[in-house]
């Protein structure tokens, strides 16, 4: 088991440092109102009201080549007086295949150049940028598909290099994987990595399920699930994998939540109560971003206030010293 993190309260105030890595503690954030019409500033305000604290990270999603980001609303969120926040902007390129983008697809490059001008003019603050999160879900392993794991890595490199070449030096790049073992055990999984020069942080999206089955268990089971398969590829767990293959990269849980169940309402409460202690056994995790939705595509609910007891436990969790990190320039 890795050594435990020393609580922030014992070491003085925690703040963001180079590449937004905290000097101590864990950044606490949210993607509020996901899969609803109220996502954005109103959803963030409601989430902070009910949870009783400011979120250090605001996670928003963009796709395609029409809308420039950060939007005026997102910029206002980052700069709200007395509530400095880090923007975590997630962009999914959809104008061409990964392979075509990597080769310099004209429409995508035009957008990237416009995006660079927009960012330089309107938002000099550091921000997280994820390029096509959970890419493994869209990998087509057949050569020539345009969507192989290597195509993904090449696309990621092209996007980052193009923005940097046009002066976007304030983005902190995040490679976001699904914490889904059947994908991670594919022979092509490690080919998705764009390279250390293009990836600042590694993120994982992982969820706990209130009912027994896949995804049910404590925090260590959810985030660092190990699989031993006789005669096939085993899996050491995402945390262990990241420490082994990319030991120099800070880690974040880019999306997380606990899917509710009317049959097992106590599970979410217990998960929140125990997480504060369990996170200390994973000192390379420097950020956690709640994915807050009353219903995803499957109708599942990750709301932290699904029951009064759950909300109370989540509020206490968010007030622990380890999650108090000041967002500083």
Secondary structure as GFF3:
##gff-version 3
##sequence-region A 1 329
A	DSSP	three_ten_helix	8	10	.	.	.	ID=ss1
A	DSSP	beta_strand	14	15	.	.	.	ID=ss2
A	DSSP	three_ten_helix	18	20	.	.	.	ID=ss3
A	DSSP	beta_strand	27	31	.	.	.	ID=ss4
A	DSSP	alpha_helix	41	51	.	.	.	ID=ss5
A	DSSP	beta_strand	57	63	.	.	.	ID=ss6
A	DSSP	alpha_helix	72	78	.	.	.	ID=ss7
A	DSSP	beta_strand	86	92	.	.	.	ID=ss8
A	DSSP	alpha_helix	98	103	.	.	.	ID=ss9
A	DSSP	alpha_helix	106	122	.	.	.	ID=ss10
A	DSSP	beta_strand	127	131	.	.	.	ID=ss11
A	DSSP	three_ten_helix	135	138	.	.	.	ID=ss12
A	DSSP	alpha_helix	149	165	.	.	.	ID=ss13
A	DSSP	beta_strand	171	178	.	.	.	ID=ss14
A	DSSP	alpha_helix	181	184	.	.	.	ID=ss15
A	DSSP	three_ten_helix	189	192	.	.	.	ID=ss16
A	DSSP	beta_strand	201	209	.	.	.	ID=ss17
A	DSSP	alpha_helix	219	223	.	.	.	ID=ss18
A	DSSP	alpha_helix	238	245	.	.	.	ID=ss19
A	DSSP	beta_strand	250	259	.	.	.	ID=ss20
A	DSSP	alpha_helix	265	278	.	.	.	ID=ss21
A	DSSP	three_ten_helix	279	281	.	.	.	ID=ss22
A	DSSP	beta_strand	285	291	.	.	.	ID=ss23
A	DSSP	alpha_helix	308	318	.	.	.	ID=ss24
A	DSSP	three_ten_helix	321	323	.	.	.	ID=ss25
A	DSSP	beta_strand	325	326	.	.	.	ID=ss26
###
